[in-house]
Amino acid sequence: MSMAVVGMIAGMALGFAGYFGGFGAFLLVAALGAIGFIAGRFLEGDIELGDFFRIRHDRRDRR
């Protein structure tokens, strides 16, 4: 399935949620869709948990 079709289906789902359930339902569907997208990318191996929890070093320490 192409990304255009996936985007169209996601847009239609958000549209239906917004129309029938109001703005709160729209936000809920959008948030759950984002969580599902990140979980899918994680399961495919495109991202790792370390990408989210990487420790940032202070720039003053590097000379």
All heavy atoms as TSV, in Angstrom:
chain	resi	resn	atom	element	x	y	z
A	1	MET	N	N	0.857	-1.161	0.000
A	1	MET	CA	C	0.000	0.000	0.000
A	1	MET	C	C	0.907	1.228	0.000
A	1	MET	O	O	1.848	1.327	0.772
A	1	MET	CB	C	-0.876	-0.029	1.255
A	1	MET	CG	C	-1.903	1.065	1.282
A	1	MET	SD	S	-2.994	1.046	2.717
A	1	MET	CE	C	-3.813	-0.500	2.586
A	2	SER	N	N	0.633	2.170	-0.877
A	2	SER	CA	C	1.491	3.345	-0.988
A	2	SER	C	C	1.240	4.319	0.159
A	2	SER	O	O	0.196	4.282	0.825
A	2	SER	CB	C	1.238	4.049	-2.321
A	2	SER	OG	O	-0.010	4.704	-2.292
A	3	MET	N	N	2.193	5.180	0.397
A	3	MET	CA	C	2.077	6.156	1.483
A	3	MET	C	C	0.955	7.149	1.215
A	3	MET	O	O	0.342	7.666	2.155
A	3	MET	CB	C	3.408	6.882	1.671
A	3	MET	CG	C	4.503	5.987	2.222
A	3	MET	SD	S	4.077	5.173	3.767
A	3	MET	CE	C	4.032	6.537	4.866
A	4	ALA	N	N	0.654	7.418	-0.043
A	4	ALA	CA	C	-0.444	8.327	-0.369
A	4	ALA	C	C	-1.785	7.738	0.071
A	4	ALA	O	O	-2.642	8.440	0.614
A	4	ALA	CB	C	-0.459	8.620	-1.864
A	5	VAL	N	N	-1.961	6.441	-0.135
A	5	VAL	CA	C	-3.199	5.782	0.277
A	5	VAL	C	C	-3.293	5.738	1.798
A	5	VAL	O	O	-4.361	5.979	2.373
A	5	VAL	CB	C	-3.286	4.363	-0.331
A	5	VAL	CG1	C	-4.468	3.602	0.220
A	5	VAL	CG2	C	-3.351	4.435	-1.840
A	6	VAL	N	N	-2.190	5.455	2.461
A	6	VAL	CA	C	-2.181	5.436	3.921
A	6	VAL	C	C	-2.511	6.829	4.458
A	6	VAL	O	O	-3.286	6.974	5.408
A	6	VAL	CB	C	-0.820	4.944	4.454
A	6	VAL	CG1	C	-0.725	5.113	5.955
A	6	VAL	CG2	C	-0.588	3.499	4.055
A	7	GLY	N	N	-1.939	7.861	3.874
A	7	GLY	CA	C	-2.231	9.228	4.284
A	7	GLY	C	C	-3.685	9.596	4.051
A	7	GLY	O	O	-4.307	10.287	4.875
A	8	MET	N	N	-4.243	9.142	2.945
A	8	MET	CA	C	-5.646	9.423	2.657
A	8	MET	C	C	-6.557	8.739	3.679
A	8	MET	O	O	-7.507	9.345	4.180
A	8	MET	CB	C	-6.002	8.942	1.248
A	8	MET	CG	C	-7.454	9.219	0.872
A	8	MET	SD	S	-7.919	8.475	-0.691
A	8	MET	CE	C	-7.887	6.734	-0.289
A	9	ILE	N	N	-6.256	7.504	4.017
A	9	ILE	CA	C	-7.060	6.783	5.005
A	9	ILE	C	C	-6.948	7.449	6.376
A	9	ILE	O	O	-7.952	7.611	7.082
A	9	ILE	CB	C	-6.637	5.300	5.054
A	9	ILE	CG1	C	-7.022	4.611	3.743
A	9	ILE	CG2	C	-7.259	4.582	6.240
A	9	ILE	CD1	C	-6.446	3.224	3.588
A	10	ALA	N	N	-5.760	7.860	6.749
A	10	ALA	CA	C	-5.583	8.545	8.033
A	10	ALA	C	C	-6.340	9.868	8.049
A	10	ALA	O	O	-6.976	10.226	9.051
A	10	ALA	CB	C	-4.103	8.775	8.300
A	11	GLY	N	N	-6.291	10.600	6.965
A	11	GLY	CA	C	-7.031	11.857	6.878
A	11	GLY	C	C	-8.532	11.654	6.953
A	11	GLY	O	O	-9.246	12.428	7.604
A	12	MET	N	N	-9.015	10.612	6.308
A	12	MET	CA	C	-10.445	10.320	6.374
A	12	MET	C	C	-10.857	9.920	7.786
A	12	MET	O	O	-11.917	10.335	8.272
A	12	MET	CB	C	-10.803	9.220	5.380
A	12	MET	CG	C	-10.715	9.677	3.928
A	12	MET	SD	S	-10.967	8.348	2.746
A	12	MET	CE	C	-12.616	7.822	3.136
A	13	ALA	N	N	-10.028	9.135	8.470
A	13	ALA	CA	C	-10.339	8.743	9.845
A	13	ALA	C	C	-10.383	9.963	10.757
A	13	ALA	O	O	-11.276	10.095	11.599
A	13	ALA	CB	C	-9.307	7.732	10.347
A	14	LEU	N	N	-9.433	10.868	10.590
A	14	LEU	CA	C	-9.441	12.098	11.389
A	14	LEU	C	C	-10.650	12.964	11.060
A	14	LEU	O	O	-11.248	13.576	11.948
A	14	LEU	CB	C	-8.144	12.880	11.166
A	14	LEU	CG	C	-6.897	12.281	11.792
A	14	LEU	CD1	C	-5.667	13.045	11.328
A	14	LEU	CD2	C	-6.989	12.293	13.301
A	15	GLY	N	N	-11.011	13.005	9.798
A	15	GLY	CA	C	-12.184	13.779	9.397
A	15	GLY	C	C	-13.469	13.234	9.997
A	15	GLY	O	O	-14.300	13.993	10.513
A	16	PHE	N	N	-13.634	11.922	9.942
A	16	PHE	CA	C	-14.824	11.308	10.539
A	16	PHE	C	C	-14.861	11.519	12.046
A	16	PHE	O	O	-15.906	11.801	12.620
A	16	PHE	CB	C	-14.893	9.809	10.220
A	16	PHE	CG	C	-15.406	9.515	8.846
A	16	PHE	CD1	C	-14.624	8.811	7.941
A	16	PHE	CD2	C	-16.671	9.928	8.456
A	16	PHE	CE1	C	-15.093	8.529	6.670
A	16	PHE	CE2	C	-17.144	9.650	7.186
A	16	PHE	CZ	C	-16.354	8.949	6.290
A	17	ALA	N	N	-13.706	11.374	12.696
A	17	ALA	CA	C	-13.655	11.572	14.143
A	17	ALA	C	C	-14.000	13.006	14.500
A	17	ALA	O	O	-14.726	13.260	15.463
A	17	ALA	CB	C	-12.271	11.212	14.679
A	18	GLY	N	N	-13.501	13.946	13.736
A	18	GLY	CA	C	-13.807	15.347	13.998
A	18	GLY	C	C	-15.250	15.695	13.736
A	18	GLY	O	O	-15.863	16.474	14.472
A	19	TYR	N	N	-15.833	15.116	12.711
A	19	TYR	CA	C	-17.214	15.433	12.344
A	19	TYR	C	C	-18.212	14.815	13.317
A	19	TYR	O	O	-19.128	15.486	13.796
A	19	TYR	CB	C	-17.500	14.953	10.921
A	19	TYR	CG	C	-18.883	15.308	10.441
A	19	TYR	CD1	C	-19.197	16.611	10.061
A	19	TYR	CD2	C	-19.877	14.343	10.388
A	19	TYR	CE1	C	-20.467	16.938	9.629
A	19	TYR	CE2	C	-21.148	14.664	9.954
A	19	TYR	CZ	C	-21.445	15.965	9.573
A	19	TYR	OH	O	-22.707	16.279	9.160
A	20	PHE	N	N	-18.006	13.530	13.615
A	20	PHE	CA	C	-18.981	12.825	14.441
A	20	PHE	C	C	-18.688	12.925	15.938
A	20	PHE	O	O	-19.606	12.844	16.746
A	20	PHE	CB	C	-19.062	11.347	14.043
A	20	PHE	CG	C	-19.648	11.141	12.691
A	20	PHE	CD1	C	-18.863	10.694	11.638
A	20	PHE	CD2	C	-20.985	11.399	12.450
A	20	PHE	CE1	C	-19.407	10.499	10.375
A	20	PHE	CE2	C	-21.537	11.207	11.197
A	20	PHE	CZ	C	-20.744	10.761	10.156
A	21	GLY	N	N	-17.437	13.078	16.319
A	21	GLY	CA	C	-17.092	13.062	17.735
A	21	GLY	C	C	-16.645	14.385	18.301
A	21	GLY	O	O	-16.425	14.501	19.491
A	22	GLY	N	N	-16.456	15.367	17.465
A	22	GLY	CA	C	-16.006	16.662	17.940
A	22	GLY	C	C	-14.486	16.764	17.984
A	22	GLY	O	O	-13.761	15.864	17.560
A	23	PHE	N	N	-14.033	17.894	18.518
A	23	PHE	CA	C	-12.594	18.180	18.518
A	23	PHE	C	C	-11.836	17.239	19.444
A	23	PHE	O	O	-10.702	16.856	19.151
A	23	PHE	CB	C	-12.360	19.640	18.919
A	23	PHE	CG	C	-10.941	20.079	18.754
A	23	PHE	CD1	C	-10.386	20.194	17.495
A	23	PHE	CD2	C	-10.169	20.369	19.864
A	23	PHE	CE1	C	-9.069	20.595	17.340
A	23	PHE	CE2	C	-8.871	20.775	19.719
A	23	PHE	CZ	C	-8.308	20.893	18.452
A	24	GLY	N	N	-12.426	16.848	20.565
A	24	GLY	CA	C	-11.769	15.922	21.486
A	24	GLY	C	C	-11.498	14.573	20.839
A	24	GLY	O	O	-10.419	13.990	21.014
A	25	ALA	N	N	-12.460	14.075	20.088
A	25	ALA	CA	C	-12.272	12.808	19.380
A	25	ALA	C	C	-11.206	12.952	18.293
A	25	ALA	O	O	-10.409	12.032	18.073
A	25	ALA	CB	C	-13.580	12.336	18.772
A	26	PHE	N	N	-11.194	14.106	17.643
A	26	PHE	CA	C	-10.169	14.374	16.629
A	26	PHE	C	C	-8.780	14.294	17.252
A	26	PHE	O	O	-7.875	13.649	16.703
A	26	PHE	CB	C	-10.410	15.749	16.004
A	26	PHE	CG	C	-9.320	16.196	15.081
A	26	PHE	CD1	C	-9.286	15.768	13.767
A	26	PHE	CD2	C	-8.329	17.052	15.522
A	26	PHE	CE1	C	-8.288	16.180	12.910
A	26	PHE	CE2	C	-7.326	17.469	14.676
A	26	PHE	CZ	C	-7.301	17.031	13.368
A	27	LEU	N	N	-8.593	14.938	18.405
A	27	LEU	CA	C	-7.288	14.913	19.069
A	27	LEU	C	C	-6.917	13.515	19.539
A	27	LEU	O	O	-5.758	13.108	19.433
A	27	LEU	CB	C	-7.281	15.880	20.250
A	27	LEU	CG	C	-7.306	17.360	19.896
A	27	LEU	CD1	C	-7.332	18.192	21.176
A	27	LEU	CD2	C	-6.130	17.744	19.028
A	28	LEU	N	N	-7.900	12.771	20.042
A	28	LEU	CA	C	-7.640	11.402	20.490
A	28	LEU	C	C	-7.194	10.517	19.329
A	28	LEU	O	O	-6.215	9.773	19.442
A	28	LEU	CB	C	-8.880	10.810	21.158
A	28	LEU	CG	C	-8.756	9.378	21.652
A	28	LEU	CD1	C	-7.727	9.295	22.776
A	28	LEU	CD2	C	-10.093	8.846	22.098
A	29	VAL	N	N	-7.882	10.611	18.210
A	29	VAL	CA	C	-7.515	9.805	17.035
A	29	VAL	C	C	-6.143	10.211	16.513
A	29	VAL	O	O	-5.324	9.358	16.150
A	29	VAL	CB	C	-8.589	9.927	15.936
A	29	VAL	CG1	C	-8.121	9.298	14.639
A	29	VAL	CG2	C	-9.882	9.290	16.393
A	30	ALA	N	N	-5.845	11.512	16.510
A	30	ALA	CA	C	-4.536	11.973	16.041
A	30	ALA	C	C	-3.421	11.480	16.968
A	30	ALA	O	O	-2.362	11.027	16.497
A	30	ALA	CB	C	-4.524	13.492	15.948
A	31	ALA	N	N	-3.635	11.552	18.285
A	31	ALA	CA	C	-2.613	11.104	19.233
A	31	ALA	C	C	-2.394	9.603	19.137
A	31	ALA	O	O	-1.247	9.130	19.131
A	31	ALA	CB	C	-3.017	11.493	20.656
A	32	LEU	N	N	-3.470	8.835	19.065
A	32	LEU	CA	C	-3.317	7.379	18.938
A	32	LEU	C	C	-2.678	6.992	17.608
A	32	LEU	O	O	-1.917	6.026	17.531
A	32	LEU	CB	C	-4.667	6.691	19.110
A	32	LEU	CG	C	-5.262	6.762	20.515
A	32	LEU	CD1	C	-6.648	6.142	20.526
A	32	LEU	CD2	C	-4.360	6.092	21.522
A	33	GLY	N	N	-2.975	7.745	16.561
A	33	GLY	CA	C	-2.325	7.494	15.274
A	33	GLY	C	C	-0.830	7.749	15.335
A	33	GLY	O	O	-0.034	6.988	14.777
A	34	ALA	N	N	-0.423	8.811	16.032
A	34	ALA	CA	C	1.001	9.107	16.174
A	34	ALA	C	C	1.698	8.026	16.994
A	34	ALA	O	O	2.807	7.596	16.649
A	34	ALA	CB	C	1.186	10.470	16.827
A	35	ILE	N	N	1.056	7.558	18.055
A	35	ILE	CA	C	1.632	6.487	18.871
A	35	ILE	C	C	1.756	5.201	18.049
A	35	ILE	O	O	2.771	4.510	18.095
A	35	ILE	CB	C	0.784	6.258	20.137
A	35	ILE	CG1	C	0.926	7.452	21.066
A	35	ILE	CG2	C	1.184	4.964	20.841
A	35	ILE	CD1	C	-0.039	7.448	22.216
A	36	GLY	N	N	0.732	4.905	17.256
A	36	GLY	CA	C	0.783	3.721	16.398
A	36	GLY	C	C	1.866	3.824	15.334
A	36	GLY	O	O	2.547	2.846	15.025
A	37	PHE	N	N	2.056	5.019	14.795
A	37	PHE	CA	C	3.104	5.234	13.797
A	37	PHE	C	C	4.479	4.986	14.403
A	37	PHE	O	O	5.314	4.286	13.808
A	37	PHE	CB	C	3.006	6.662	13.249
A	37	PHE	CG	C	4.096	7.014	12.294
A	37	PHE	CD1	C	4.072	6.545	10.998
A	37	PHE	CD2	C	5.141	7.818	12.689
A	37	PHE	CE1	C	5.075	6.863	10.108
A	37	PHE	CE2	C	6.147	8.146	11.807
A	37	PHE	CZ	C	6.121	7.676	10.516
A	38	ILE	N	N	4.719	5.531	15.595
A	38	ILE	CA	C	6.019	5.350	16.246
A	38	ILE	C	C	6.230	3.886	16.606
A	38	ILE	O	O	7.323	3.341	16.421
A	38	ILE	CB	C	6.122	6.263	17.481
A	38	ILE	CG1	C	6.199	7.716	17.027
A	38	ILE	CG2	C	7.328	5.910	18.331
A	38	ILE	CD1	C	6.095	8.718	18.144
A	39	ALA	N	N	5.185	3.214	17.091
A	39	ALA	CA	C	5.307	1.797	17.422
A	39	ALA	C	C	5.595	0.965	16.171
A	39	ALA	O	O	6.415	0.040	16.205
A	39	ALA	CB	C	4.027	1.305	18.096
A	40	GLY	N	N	4.949	1.287	15.069
A	40	GLY	CA	C	5.206	0.577	13.823
A	40	GLY	C	C	6.622	0.761	13.326
A	40	GLY	O	O	7.267	-0.192	12.879
A	41	ARG	N	N	7.116	1.996	13.410
A	41	ARG	CA	C	8.504	2.253	12.990
A	41	ARG	C	C	9.488	1.502	13.884
A	41	ARG	O	O	10.501	0.991	13.428
A	41	ARG	CB	C	8.805	3.755	13.021
A	41	ARG	CG	C	7.980	4.600	12.083
A	41	ARG	CD	C	8.311	4.360	10.636
A	41	ARG	NE	N	9.651	4.724	10.331
A	41	ARG	CZ	C	10.020	5.603	9.409
A	41	ARG	NH1	N	9.110	6.202	8.693
A	41	ARG	NH2	N	11.280	5.871	9.186
A	42	PHE	N	N	9.177	1.439	15.198
A	42	PHE	CA	C	10.025	0.712	16.129
A	42	PHE	C	C	10.038	-0.776	15.796
A	42	PHE	O	O	11.094	-1.409	15.777
A	42	PHE	CB	C	9.549	0.938	17.565
A	42	PHE	CG	C	10.268	0.116	18.582
A	42	PHE	CD1	C	11.572	0.409	18.933
A	42	PHE	CD2	C	9.648	-0.966	19.191
A	42	PHE	CE1	C	12.241	-0.354	19.868
A	42	PHE	CE2	C	10.300	-1.727	20.113
A	42	PHE	CZ	C	11.603	-1.432	20.461
A	43	LEU	N	N	8.877	-1.357	15.521
A	43	LEU	CA	C	8.801	-2.783	15.221
A	43	LEU	C	C	9.465	-3.130	13.900
A	43	LEU	O	O	9.975	-4.242	13.726
A	43	LEU	CB	C	7.347	-3.244	15.217
A	43	LEU	CG	C	6.668	-3.242	16.588
A	43	LEU	CD1	C	5.193	-3.580	16.439
A	43	LEU	CD2	C	7.347	-4.220	17.521
A	44	GLU	N	N	9.473	-2.188	12.948
A	44	GLU	CA	C	10.154	-2.412	11.676
A	44	GLU	C	C	11.664	-2.252	11.795
A	44	GLU	O	O	12.392	-2.635	10.895
A	44	GLU	CB	C	9.628	-1.454	10.616
A	44	GLU	CG	C	8.246	-1.787	10.133
A	44	GLU	CD	C	7.756	-0.829	9.076
A	44	GLU	OE1	O	8.444	0.178	8.810
A	44	GLU	OE2	O	6.682	-1.081	8.512
A	45	GLY	N	N	12.133	-1.664	12.894
A	45	GLY	CA	C	13.565	-1.474	13.098
A	45	GLY	C	C	14.091	-0.170	12.564
A	45	GLY	O	O	15.306	0.016	12.497
A	46	ASP	N	N	13.212	0.751	12.190
A	46	ASP	CA	C	13.659	2.029	11.654
A	46	ASP	C	C	14.149	2.974	12.747
A	46	ASP	O	O	14.972	3.848	12.486
A	46	ASP	CB	C	12.531	2.714	10.877
A	46	ASP	CG	C	12.197	1.974	9.601
A	46	ASP	OD1	O	13.062	1.229	9.107
A	46	ASP	OD2	O	11.072	2.133	9.102
A	47	ILE	N	N	13.638	2.832	13.962
A	47	ILE	CA	C	14.087	3.645	15.082
A	47	ILE	C	C	14.375	2.736	16.268
A	47	ILE	O	O	13.891	1.601	16.334
A	47	ILE	CB	C	13.046	4.708	15.489
A	47	ILE	CG1	C	11.704	4.072	15.838
A	47	ILE	CG2	C	12.892	5.764	14.438
A	47	ILE	CD1	C	10.692	5.037	16.383
A	48	GLU	N	N	15.184	3.219	17.201
A	48	GLU	CA	C	15.518	2.469	18.400
A	48	GLU	C	C	15.153	3.299	19.614
A	48	GLU	O	O	15.052	4.522	19.540
A	48	GLU	CB	C	17.009	2.141	18.418
A	48	GLU	CG	C	17.445	1.249	17.273
A	48	GLU	CD	C	18.929	0.951	17.326
A	48	GLU	OE1	O	19.578	1.289	18.337
A	48	GLU	OE2	O	19.430	0.387	16.359
A	49	LEU	N	N	14.933	2.636	20.739
A	49	LEU	CA	C	14.583	3.354	21.959
A	49	LEU	C	C	15.686	4.308	22.385
A	49	LEU	O	O	15.427	5.343	22.988
A	49	LEU	CB	C	14.284	2.374	23.088
A	49	LEU	CG	C	12.960	1.635	22.993
A	49	LEU	CD1	C	12.809	0.684	24.160
A	49	LEU	CD2	C	11.813	2.617	22.970
A	50	GLY	N	N	16.926	3.985	22.079
A	50	GLY	CA	C	18.049	4.854	22.419
A	50	GLY	C	C	17.971	6.205	21.731
A	50	GLY	O	O	18.545	7.183	22.211
A	51	ASP	N	N	17.274	6.294	20.611
A	51	ASP	CA	C	17.114	7.567	19.921
A	51	ASP	C	C	16.288	8.552	20.751
A	51	ASP	O	O	16.462	9.756	20.638
A	51	ASP	CB	C	16.429	7.366	18.568
A	51	ASP	CG	C	17.270	6.558	17.598
A	51	ASP	OD1	O	18.501	6.470	17.813
A	51	ASP	OD2	O	16.701	6.012	16.645
A	52	PHE	N	N	15.406	8.046	21.595
A	52	PHE	CA	C	14.564	8.910	22.418
A	52	PHE	C	C	15.208	9.247	23.753
A	52	PHE	O	O	14.902	10.269	24.352
A	52	PHE	CB	C	13.209	8.239	22.679
A	52	PHE	CG	C	12.395	8.071	21.444
A	52	PHE	CD1	C	12.219	6.821	20.891
A	52	PHE	CD2	C	11.814	9.165	20.835
A	52	PHE	CE1	C	11.459	6.663	19.750
A	52	PHE	CE2	C	11.066	9.013	19.692
A	52	PHE	CZ	C	10.887	7.763	19.147
A	53	PHE	N	N	16.102	8.386	24.238
A	53	PHE	CA	C	16.656	8.543	25.575
A	53	PHE	C	C	18.152	8.825	25.557
A	53	PHE	O	O	18.858	8.516	26.502
A	53	PHE	CB	C	16.378	7.290	26.407
A	53	PHE	CG	C	14.913	7.003	26.552
A	53	PHE	CD1	C	14.348	5.908	25.929
A	53	PHE	CD2	C	14.105	7.841	27.281
A	53	PHE	CE1	C	12.999	5.642	26.049
A	53	PHE	CE2	C	12.758	7.595	27.407
A	53	PHE	CZ	C	12.204	6.490	26.796
A	54	ARG	N	N	18.642	9.424	24.502
A	54	ARG	CA	C	20.054	9.727	24.383
A	54	ARG	C	C	20.418	10.872	25.336
A	54	ARG	O	O	19.718	11.871	25.425
A	54	ARG	CB	C	20.359	10.128	22.940
A	54	ARG	CG	C	21.833	10.224	22.659
A	54	ARG	CD	C	22.070	10.416	21.188
A	54	ARG	NE	N	21.555	9.223	20.494
A	54	ARG	CZ	C	21.198	9.210	19.227
A	54	ARG	NH1	N	21.259	10.299	18.515
A	54	ARG	NH2	N	20.750	8.107	18.666
A	55	ILE	N	N	21.533	10.726	26.056
A	55	ILE	CA	C	21.986	11.759	26.983
A	55	ILE	C	C	22.725	12.832	26.189
A	55	ILE	O	O	23.613	12.544	25.394
A	55	ILE	CB	C	22.920	11.148	28.053
A	55	ILE	CG1	C	22.151	10.122	28.876
A	55	ILE	CG2	C	23.490	12.245	28.939
A	55	ILE	CD1	C	23.029	9.365	29.841
A	56	ARG	N	N	22.338	14.074	26.450
A	56	ARG	CA	C	22.996	15.192	25.777
A	56	ARG	C	C	24.163	15.661	26.627
A	56	ARG	O	O	24.053	15.836	27.830
A	56	ARG	CB	C	22.014	16.335	25.569
A	56	ARG	CG	C	20.896	15.953	24.660
A	56	ARG	CD	C	20.007	17.117	24.417
A	56	ARG	NE	N	18.900	16.700	23.553
A	56	ARG	CZ	C	17.908	17.463	23.221
A	56	ARG	NH1	N	17.842	18.703	23.675
A	56	ARG	NH2	N	16.956	17.021	22.439
A	57	HIS	N	N	25.281	15.908	25.966
A	57	HIS	CA	C	26.465	16.371	26.665
A	57	HIS	C	C	26.509	17.887	26.617
A	57	HIS	O	O	26.060	18.513	25.667
A	57	HIS	CB	C	27.726	15.792	26.020
A	57	HIS	CG	C	27.791	14.304	26.107
A	57	HIS	ND1	N	28.077	13.649	27.281
A	57	HIS	CD2	C	27.580	13.339	25.186
A	57	HIS	CE1	C	28.063	12.343	27.063
A	57	HIS	NE2	N	27.754	12.123	25.794
A	58	ASP	N	N	27.092	18.456	27.653
A	58	ASP	CA	C	27.231	19.911	27.711
A	58	ASP	C	C	28.298	20.333	26.704
A	58	ASP	O	O	29.384	19.736	26.643
A	58	ASP	CB	C	27.624	20.328	29.122
A	58	ASP	CG	C	27.475	21.821	29.335
A	58	ASP	OD1	O	26.968	22.507	28.421
A	58	ASP	OD2	O	27.870	22.283	30.424
A	59	ARG	N	N	28.023	21.367	25.950
A	59	ARG	CA	C	28.972	21.806	24.913
A	59	ARG	C	C	30.237	22.386	25.515
A	59	ARG	O	O	31.282	22.400	24.895
A	59	ARG	CB	C	28.300	22.835	24.003
A	59	ARG	CG	C	27.236	22.249	23.144
A	59	ARG	CD	C	26.704	23.262	22.199
A	59	ARG	NE	N	25.625	22.671	21.412
A	59	ARG	CZ	C	25.045	23.275	20.423
A	59	ARG	NH1	N	25.381	24.490	20.083
A	59	ARG	NH2	N	24.089	22.677	19.745
A	60	ARG	N	N	30.183	22.883	26.749
A	60	ARG	CA	C	31.371	23.473	27.367
A	60	ARG	C	C	32.411	22.415	27.686
A	60	ARG	O	O	33.582	22.728	27.824
A	60	ARG	CB	C	30.975	24.224	28.639
A	60	ARG	CG	C	30.199	25.494	28.331
A	60	ARG	CD	C	29.805	26.183	29.591
A	60	ARG	NE	N	28.612	25.466	30.101
A	60	ARG	CZ	C	28.177	25.554	31.316
A	60	ARG	NH1	N	28.788	26.284	32.207
A	60	ARG	NH2	N	27.107	24.883	31.684
A	61	ASP	N	N	31.985	21.162	27.825
A	61	ASP	CA	C	32.942	20.092	28.147
A	61	ASP	C	C	33.801	19.722	26.952
A	61	ASP	O	O	34.901	19.216	27.112
A	61	ASP	CB	C	32.207	18.857	28.638
A	61	ASP	CG	C	31.560	19.066	29.995
A	61	ASP	OD1	O	32.003	20.007	30.710
A	61	ASP	OD2	O	30.639	18.315	30.343
A	62	ARG	N	N	33.315	19.966	25.768
A	62	ARG	CA	C	34.059	19.587	24.547
A	62	ARG	C	C	34.919	20.757	24.095
A	62	ARG	O	O	34.444	21.808	23.753
A	62	ARG	CB	C	33.101	19.210	23.424
A	62	ARG	CG	C	32.303	17.994	23.733
A	62	ARG	CD	C	31.446	17.656	22.577
A	62	ARG	NE	N	30.563	16.552	22.917
A	62	ARG	CZ	C	29.823	15.924	22.043
A	62	ARG	NH1	N	29.842	16.281	20.780
A	62	ARG	NH2	N	29.059	14.938	22.415
A	63	ARG	N	N	36.225	20.551	24.095
A	63	ARG	CA	C	37.153	21.600	23.629
A	63	ARG	C	C	38.114	21.060	22.642
A	63	ARG	O	O	38.448	20.003	22.501
A	63	ARG	CB	C	37.914	22.186	24.802
A	63	ARG	CG	C	37.010	22.959	25.697
A	63	ARG	CD	C	37.797	23.624	26.766
A	63	ARG	NE	N	36.853	24.262	27.653
A	63	ARG	CZ	C	37.201	25.032	28.627
A	63	ARG	NH1	N	38.458	25.273	28.853
A	63	ARG	NH2	N	36.317	25.565	29.405
